[in-house]
Amino acid sequence: ERALQLLELGGSVEEDYIQIARCFEATRQRCCRLEQDGRQAREQLARVEAERAALEVKLKHARNQVEVEMKKRHRAEAELEKQERKLQLVFESLMREPWGSGVLSGDQCSVLSALAGRRLGAALVPGRRSSAVDESCQSLLSHSDISYDRTEDDV
């Protein structure tokens, strides 16, 4: 009887061992899948970090280019104001001279007056923007919309 009990118990234990082995195999396969997923995630992270670094370099270059272009624009606007002031002085001198009105025809005087009203009338106003610069896209390209935090440049 005892031998039969041991045989019955032995059969049950064997099935339990087989079940445990199957669980271990399923766990091993799951670990392999997780390890492979982790490897793929690390590779993707490395690609994304490389892309981010490249984009940061592009952003830094773009910021520098914007700064250079802004400086050029300010210099050009200052030069334009300077030239407009000179033109205004010449115009005023022409209009004040008694010989100026005799030398200039009526059409020329009217053209100069029209210029004085439109273009030269605002030449001495400080800080005004040039009308020659098309700022219709200002909301899209405005330098005030660009974050200019230099702390990120050092990262």
C-alpha positions in Angstrom: 0.0 0.0 0.0 2.8 2.3 0.9 4.5 1.6 -2.4 1.2 2.4 -4.2 0.9 5.7 -2.3 4.5 6.6 -3.2 3.8 5.8 -6.9 0.6 7.8 -6.9 2.4 10.7 -5.1 5.3 10.3 -7.5 3.0 10.7 -10.5 1.5 13.9 -9.0 4.9 15.3 -8.2 6.1 14.6 -11.7 3.2 16.5 -13.1 3.9 19.4 -10.7 7.5 19.4 -11.9 6.4 19.5 -15.5 4.0 22.4 -14.7 6.8 24.3 -12.9 9.1 23.7 -15.8 6.5 25.1 -18.2 6.1 28.2 -16.0 9.8 28.7 -15.9 10.0 28.4 -19.7 7.1 30.9 -20.1 8.9 33.3 -17.7 12.2 32.8 -19.6 10.5 33.6 -22.9 8.9 36.7 -21.4 12.2 37.9 -20.1 13.8 37.4 -23.5 11.0 39.5 -25.1 11.4 42.2 -22.5 15.1 42.2 -23.0 14.6 42.6 -26.8 12.1 45.4 -26.2 14.5 47.1 -23.9 17.3 46.9 -26.5 15.0 48.4 -29.2 13.9 51.1 -26.8 17.6 52.0 -26.0 18.4 52.1 -29.8 15.4 54.3 -30.4 16.4 56.6 -27.6 19.9 56.9 -29.0 18.5 57.8 -32.4 16.1 60.4 -30.9 18.8 61.9 -28.8 21.1 62.3 -31.8 18.2 63.9 -33.8 17.6 66.3 -30.8 21.2 67.2 -30.7 21.2 67.9 -34.4 18.1 70.0 -34.1 19.6 72.0 -31.2 22.6 72.8 -33.4 20.3 74.0 -36.1 18.4 76.1 -33.6 21.6 77.7 -32.4 22.6 78.5 -35.9 19.2 79.9 -36.7 19.3 82.1 -33.6 22.7 83.4 -34.6 21.4 84.1 -38.1 18.4 85.9 -36.8 20.6 88.0 -34.6 22.9 88.9 -37.5 20.0 89.7 -39.7 18.4 91.9 -37.0 21.7 93.8 -36.7 21.9 94.3 -40.4 18.3 95.5 -40.5 18.9 98.0 -37.7 22.0 99.3 -39.4 20.1 99.6 -42.7 17.2 101.4 -41.0 19.6 103.8 -39.3 21.3 104.5 -42.6 17.9 105.0 -44.3 16.9 107.5 -41.6 20.2 109.3 -42.0 19.7 109.6 -45.8 16.1 110.7 -45.3 17.3 113.4 -43.0 19.8 114.6 -45.6 17.1 114.5 -48.3 14.8 116.5 -46.0 17.4 119.1 -45.5 18.1 119.4 -49.2 14.4 119.6 -49.9 13.9 122.3 -47.3 16.9 124.2 -48.6 15.4 124.0 -52.2 12.1 125.3 -51.0 13.5 128.2 -49.0 15.8 129.5 -51.7 14.3 132.3 -53.7 16.0 131.0 -56.9 14.7 127.5 -56.2 11.1 128.3 -57.0 12.2 130.2 -60.1 14.4 127.4 -61.4 11.9 124.6 -60.6 8.8 124.3 -62.7 5.3 124.1 -61.2 5.2 120.4 -61.8 8.6 119.9 -60.1 7.4 121.9 -57.1 4.2 119.9 -56.9 6.2 116.7 -57.1 8.5 117.9 -54.3 5.6 118.9 -52.2 3.9 115.5 -52.7 7.2 113.8 -51.7 7.4 116.1 -48.7 3.9 115.1 -47.6 4.3 111.4 -48.1 7.9 110.3 -47.7 9.9 113.1 -46.2 7.3 114.4 -43.8 8.0 111.6 -41.4 11.8 111.5 -42.0 12.7 113.3 -38.8 10.4 111.2 -36.6 12.8 109.1 -34.3 12.4 105.4 -34.0 9.9 104.9 -36.8 10.1 101.8 -39.0 11.0 102.1 -42.6 8.0 101.7 -45.0 10.3 100.1 -47.5 10.5 97.0 -45.3 7.6 94.7 -45.9 6.4 93.6 -42.5 3.2 91.9 -43.6 4.5 88.6 -42.2 5.5 90.1 -38.9 3.2 87.8 -36.9 4.8 84.8 -38.5 8.4 85.9 -38.5 8.6 88.4 -35.7 11.8 88.3 -33.7 9.8 89.0 -30.6 8.2 85.5 -31.0 11.5 83.7 -30.8 12.6 82.6 -27.4 16.1 83.8 -27.0 17.2 82.0 -23.8 20.9 81.6 -24.1 21.1 79.2 -21.1 19.9 76.4 -23.5 22.8 77.1 -25.8 25.3 75.8 -23.3 23.4 72.5 -22.7 
